């Protein structure tokens, strides 16, 4: 595994010169955008990227210090692209209404679209923890006929099931004990749905249980068609679906989703 500190590039023209050299060697290039300081969840993202491409570029929107760069180097990152700023909005909206994620997806989708234009990767890797973003970007690539394959990386979890995220550091010790309940409840409910229990009654019971589990509030619990996030009223084992939920715990918003498999 790579151990050297990867080169940090901030200028798009310099990036493109480097990419021309890489492409002359005939290798595939994967892009793995990350937000916040690197953590174990990003490690899984980069390991997935490395399995699919010869070269891996990490893009970050925050300043990168030498410690972060060293960590990324240990996780098979070949280059860090850290543009000064990428802002704006897009009209691409795939997140389901009522989920509370649509506004942030507008900005994120524009950021990623501009990164795709700058890097022009063969492959782009995103984590399954943010399923709404994953589906939105697949739809954007399809709509714009971009020659990019979107690859999903499995959600990396702590031993107690909590999805690894930089926001977990904001949890108080008391809230950290409560936080894994979201994943545990979604997993149990997904099993009930897979057995054929009615979606309406299971989601209502899931919402009620979470509301009584010391979370500050429950934002949503919903069953969605996996490939386009359309709400469904009946689970068909032949058609992939996800059970998604979001809660507020103190000052931290937690989201998670699990597959429903028959």
N, C-alpha and C positions, 0 to 999 in steps of 0.2 A: 504494500500500500504506500501511496505517495506520502512523503514526510516533509518535503521542502515547502517554503512559504510561496504560494502562488503569486504571480504578478497582478498588481492592481492597476486597472486601466479606467480612466475617467473620460477620456476624449473619444468620441465616436470614430473619427478618422483614423486614430491610432488602432482602435479595435478592428476596423475593417482591413487595415494593412496586415494585422496579425492573422485574421481569419482567412485572407487570401493565401497566405503561406500554408496554413493548416489544410485548406481545401486542395491545394496543389498536391499534397501528400495523399489525397484520396480518402481521408477519414471523415466519418460522420461527426456532427457537432450537436451536443445536447445543451439546452438552456434550462437552468433551474433557478427561478426567481425566489428569493426569500425576503421576509420582513423581520426586523428585529435582530437581536444577537443570535448567532448560531447555537443550536441545541440538538439534542439527540433526534428530534423529529426531522431536522434538516439533514442529519447524517443519513437517515434512511432515504431521504429524497435523493441525495447525491449518489448513494450506492445504487439506487435504481437507475439513475441517469448513466452511470458508468457501465452498467450492464448492457445498455442500449446504444452507446456511442463511444467513439475513440477519444474524443475530447469533451470536457464538461466545463461550461461557463456558468458561474454563479453571478446573478445580478442582485444588487442590494440597493436600497433606497436610503439607508442611513450611512453615516460615516463609518468607515472600517478601520479598526485599530489593529496593531500588529498581533495581538493575542487572538482576535477573531480570525485573522488571516491564517495564522498557524493552525487553528482548528480546522478551517476549511481545507487546508493543504493535506491534513491527515485523512480527510474524507474524499479523496480522489478528485478534488477540484483543480483544474488546470489554469484557470484565470478568473479573476473577480472583476466584473464590470460594475463600476459604481458611478453612474452619471450624477451630476450635481442635482438635477431635479427632473421629474417627469410628472406633469400635472395635466388636468383637463377632464372632460366628461365624454361619454359616448351614449348613444341611444340604444345600444344593445342591452336588452333587459330580459333575462331568462328566469331569474329568481322568482319563486312563487309569491303572489301578493299575500300580505299578512305575515311574511316571514321576518320582516325588519332588516333584511339583508340587501334589498334592491339598491338603495342609495350608494352604499359602499361598493357594490359591484360595478356601478357606473364608472366610478373613478378607477377601480382596479383594472377593469377591462380595458380602459384607455391606456393605462400604464403598460399593460402587457402587450397591447397591440403595437405601441410605439417601440417596445423592446424587440418584438418580433421583426419590425422594420429595420432596426439597428443591427441586430445580431443575425437575422435570417437563419435560424437554426434548422436542422433537419428534424430534431425532436425537442419537445418541451415537456418537462416533468412537473406535475403538481400533485399535492397530497390529497388523499381521499377524505381527510378530516374536513376540508372545506368542499363538500360535494357540490354546493351551489356554484362555486367558482369554477370547478372542474367542468361541469356541464355547460356553463355559460361560455367558457373558452372553446370548448369543442364546437359549440354552435357558431361562434364567431369565425373560427378557422374554416368551417364548412361554408358559411355565408360569403366569406371573402375569398374563397377558393385559394387559401394559402397552402403552400407545399410543406406543411408542418404536421408531424404526427404528435398528438397529445397522448402522453403516457401517464397513467396514474400510479402513485406510490402508496402502499398500504399505510394506514395510520399507525404511528409509533405510540405505544402506550406505556405508562408506568405500570409497575407490578399490580397495582390495585385497579387498573383499567382506565385511569384518567388519561385522556389524550395529551401527549407532550406538547406544550406551548409556552412561549415566552411569558404569556399573561399569567401562567400559574405562579410565577414568582410574586405576584401581587396579592395572592391569597393569604389570609391570616392563618396561623396554625389551626384554629378552630374550623375555618372554612375549608382548609385543605382536607380535613377529615370528611366533610360533607360532599365535596366536589365529585368523587367517584360514583356517587349515587346516580348521577345522570346516565352514565354509561351502563351501569348495572340494570337500571330500570328499563332503558331502551332495549337492551339485549333480551331481557325477560319478556318484554312486550312483543318483540319481533318473533320470538318463538311461538307465542300465542297466536299471532297473525298467520304464521306459517302453517299452524294446525287448522286454520279455517275459521277462527273466531272472527266475528264481525268487526270491521275496521272502526266503525263509529264507537262501539262500546269499548274496544281496547284503547283507543286514543283518549277517550274520555276518562277511563280509569287511570291511564298513565299520567294524564294531566293532573288529576286529583291527587295521585300518590306523590308526584313531584311537588305539588303545592303544599303538601303536608310533611315535606322532608327537609325543612329548615332552609330552603332557598329563599332569597328575598322576594323573588317573583318568578313565574313561569311565563315565558314569552309565547312559545308555541310548541305543539306536538303535532306532527303531520306525517301522513303516508304519501309518498310520491313515486311516480314512475321514474325509474332510475335514469333513463337516457334523456328525458326532457323536462323532468320535474312537474309533470302534470299530476294534479291530485287524482287519486283513485278511490273508488268506493268499495271495490271488491278485489281481493288479492288473487291473482292467477299465477300459480307456480312457474308457468312457462314464460312469464314476463317479469324481468328483474324489477324489484322495488326497493325503496329505502324508507326506513323510519327515522325521522329527524326531529331533534328537539333543541330548544334554547332556553336557558335560564339565566337569571341574574343572581349572583352570589356576592353580597357586599358590593364592592366597586368593580367586580369582574363579571363580564358576560361570557358564559360558557356555551359552546355549541358542540353538538356531536351528531353522528348518524351511523346507522348500522344497516347491513343488508337484511332483507327478508328472504329467506331461502326455504323452499318447500321440501 
